[in-house]
Amino acid sequence: MTVESHTSAKPPVKPRGGAAGDIQAKLMLVALCLLWGVTWPAMKIALVEIPPLSMRTLTAAAGAVTLLAICLAARTRLRVPTNAWGHVVAIAFLNIGAFSLLTAYAQVAAATSRVTILIYTMPIWAVLLAWIVLREKPNARQLLSVVLCALGLVALIAPVAATGVPLGLLLAVAAGASWGAGTVYVKWARLDIDSLALAFWQLVVAFILIAACLLLFDGRLDIDRAHAPALLATAFSGIVGSGIAYAMWFAIVRRLSAATASLGALGIPVVGVLSTVLIVGERPTTTDLIGFGLIFAASACVLWAPSAAARQRKALTR
């Protein structure tokens, strides 16, 4: 396999599969919203009894093993060209390593529902970076989604910011920025690597990074106080939230534009907040509900947008 340099004269990689592939990718995005949304309260349950670094080390390990099993079942070629490893490490750091560490500590320091929402400033960063780096100029629907997302975030942050923004919320926003940058990096690097293989190696690199932080700061894996619910929640977060979900996410990113994939993922915090209310018992305020509604509307704008292929067919029939 080879890596296409961003300076190559070769045209950019385009979303695959035409209208059918576009619809399939959006359906995958809906399923991903459900899976990742439910993962947030699961992580909160795990973090009650397992320290953040230990929890994230376990989930990264479980995710990597899950993805390896998926790759073997799909007979995916796992070899990475030597000159692609720098990109893989950078993508792994932004998408999984830094994101995992920042979100874990954010959940310890702040309410899961607000953390879940604030992480999804990601589309704002992704759309802006895609515009600058990839020259993906946002269309009117995407700009409307960004505006709705920004209004929703204002509704969520303003009541808390009046008394000083907690560290947990800042960590959540930083996690969103890291994820957005990683999403754009995947599109920019244009690696000629299967999406499943790329997801697997990212989890391996992230596991090494997080495990190193665990040994450096905590000294050892700490599950001494963990009972069955925390262990099961950690297993779910690793197998489903890391393994299966990341396999879906990187397939989606390859098939949709960075802006569409990122904005469509705004459905995740809505599912995350609702499941947190039902499972963990956190109760959102009125302003929280307004913010959630605006962000859900932002997601709907993207998910219900006509595909590029459909727009092209419509133009040809005029």
N, C-alpha and C positions, 0 to 999 in steps of 0.2 A: 504493500500500500504506500501511497505517497501523500504528502501534505501539500495542499494548494496554498501557495503564499498569497498574502493579501495584496502583494504588489504584482501578482501575475496578471497577464492580459486576458486570462480566461474569464468568461462572464460569471457573475455571482451565481451561487447555488440557489435555485428557486424552489418554492414549495412543490412537493411532488404529488402526483396522482390526480390532478385536475379537480373538477367539482366534487367527484366522489371522495378523493383523498382529503379535500378540504373539509367536507362534512364529517368524514370519519375522524379527522383530527379534532374537530370541535366537539364531537361526541365523547372522545377520549378526554377532552378538557373538562367536560361536565362531570365525568366519572372521577377524574382527578380531584376536582373540587370537593366531592363527597369524601374521598379517601383522606386527603390531606386535612380537610376540615375536622373530621373526627379524630385525627391524630393529635390535635392541640390539647383537648381535655385529657387524652391518654397520657401525654407528656406531663401535664400538671399533676396527675395522680402519681406518676413515677417520681417526680421531683420532691414530693412530700417526704419520701423515705430514702431516696438515692441522691447523692450530691450531683450537681450538673455535669462535671467532667466524667464521672463514672457512668452516669446515664447515657451521655452522648457517646462514650467509648463503646458501650454495649450496643447501642442502636446502630452505630456505624459498622460494627462487626457483623451484626445480624443482617443489616442491609447488604453488605458486601457478599456474604454467603448466599443470601437469597438471589441476588443478581447473578452470581456465578452459576447457580442452579438453573436460572432462566436462560442464561447464555449457552450453557451446555445442552439444555433441552432444545434450544433453537439452533444449535450447531453454529453459533456465532463465532467468527474469527476474532480472537482476543489480541492478536499481535499489534503492537503500536510501533510505528517507525521511530527510529532513534531521534530524528529531528522534530518529532511531534511531542516529545515528553515535556518540554518546557511549557507548551500550551496546555497540556493535560493537567500539569501541576497548578498552573495559574487558574485554570477553570475550576479545578477541585477546591482550591483555596477560597475563591470567591463564592461559588455556588453552594458548597457543602461545609468546608472547614470553618471559615469565619462565620458563616451564617449559623451553623449549629451551635457554636460557642456563644455567640451574641444572643441568640434566641433563648437558650437555656438559662443564662443569667438574667435575661429580661423577665422571664416568667417567674423567677425567684423573687425579683424586686418589685413586680407590678402585677395587677390583675391580668389573668390570661386573656380575657375578652378584649381588653384594650391593646395588649401586646399583639394579639392576633391581627387586629385591624391595622395597627400602625406599621407592622411589617409590610403591609400591602401598599405602602408608599412606593414599593418596588416598581409598579408600572410607570409612575412619574419619571423615575430615574431611567428606566429602560427606554421609554419613548424619547426622552431628551437625548440620551446617549446614542440611540439608534439613528436619530436625526443627524447628530454631529458626526458619528463614526461611520455608520452604514449608509448615510444619505437616504434613509427611509423617511421621507417627509410625511408627517402624520396627516391623515385625511380629516374631514370635518367631524366624522363620527368618533374617531379616536381622540380628537381634541375635546369634544364634548365629554367623553369618558374621563379624560384627565381632569377637566373642570369639576365634574361631579365627584370624582375621587377626592380632589383637593377640598371641596366644600364639606364632604363627609369627614375628612380628617380634621378640619377646623372645628366642626361640631364635637368631635371626640376629644380634641386636645385642649380647646379653650377653657372648659371648666376646671381642668387640672392645672393648666398653666397659670391660672390666676393666683395660685398659692405656690408656684414653683414647679417646674417639670421634673418629675422623679427620674433618677438614673435609668430605671427599667424602661421608660418610654424612649429615652435617647438611644439605648442599646437596640430597641426594636426598630427604630428608624434607620440606624446604622446597618442592621441586618437586612432591611429592605433595600438599602443602597447597594450593599454587597451582592445580593441576589440579582438585582437589576443589572449591575455591571457584568456579572458572570453570564447572564442570559445574552447580553449583547456580545460578549467576548466569544461565545460559542458560534454566533453567526459570523463575526469578523474573522476568526481564525480559519473557518471553512476547512475543518479537518476531514480527511478522507478516511474516517473511522466509523464503523457501525455504531448507531446511537446506543445500543445495548452495551457494547464494549466500552464506549466512552463513559457511560453511567457507572459501569462496574469499576473501571480504573479510577474514576473520581472518588468513589466510596473507599477504595483501597488507600489512596493518597490521603483522603480526609481522616480515615481511621488512624494512619500512622501519625498524622499531625496532632489529632486529639489525644491519642494514647501518649504521645510525647509530653503534651501539656499536663496530662494526668499524672505521669511519673514525676514531672518537674515540680508541680505545685501541690499535689495531694499525696504523692509518694506511692500510692497503691490504689487498686480498685476497691471501692467501699460499697458493699451491699449488705453490711452487717445488720442494719435495721430494717431491711426490705422484707415485706411480707408478700403473700401471693398476689394481691391486687397490683402492687407496684411492679413486681416482676413481670406479670402478665401485660401490664400497660407498656413496659419497656420493650417486651417482645413484639407487641403489636406495632409500636412506633418504629422498631427496627425493620421488621419483615414487611409491613404494609407501608408505613410512612417513609421509610428510606429505600428499601429494595424495590418493591412494586411501583411505588409512586414516582421515584426518580427515573425508572425505566420508561414510564409513560411520559414524563415531563420532557425528557430529551428527545423522544420521538416526536412530540408535539412541536418543540422548538425548531426541529429540522423541517417540519412540514408547513408551519405557519410563519408569518413575519414575526419579528421580535415584539413589535408593538401589539399585534393581535393576541399572541400567546400570553404576554404579560398582563394586558388589560382583561383578557378573558379569565385569567386566574383570580380576578377580584371576587369571584364567587366563593373562593375558599374561606375567607374570613367570615362570610355570612353563615356558612355551614359550621365553621369553628365556633362562632359565638352561640349559635342555637344549641349545638351539642354541648358546649360548656355549661350553658344554663341548665340543660336537662341532666347532664352527668355530674358536673362538679357543684352546681347550685349557685353559681354567681348570677346576680341579678342586674341587668343593664338599666341605666337611668333613661329618662326621656330623651336627653340629648344623645345618648348612646344609640338609641333606636333610630333617631333621625340620621345620625352618621352612618349606621349600618344600611339604612334604606337608600341613601345617596350612593353608597359604594356598590350596593346590589344593582342599582340602576345603571351605574357605570359599566358593570360586568355585562348586563343585558344588552347594552348598546353594541358591544363587540360580538357577543355570542350570536346575536340575531342579525348581524350584518350579512348581506349577500356575499358569496364567495367571489374571488377574483375571476374565476372561470365563468360564473354565472353572469357577472357584469360584462365580461367580454362577449358572451353569447347574446346578451340583450342589446349590446351596441351593434353587433353584426346584423341583427334582425330589424334594425330601424331603417 
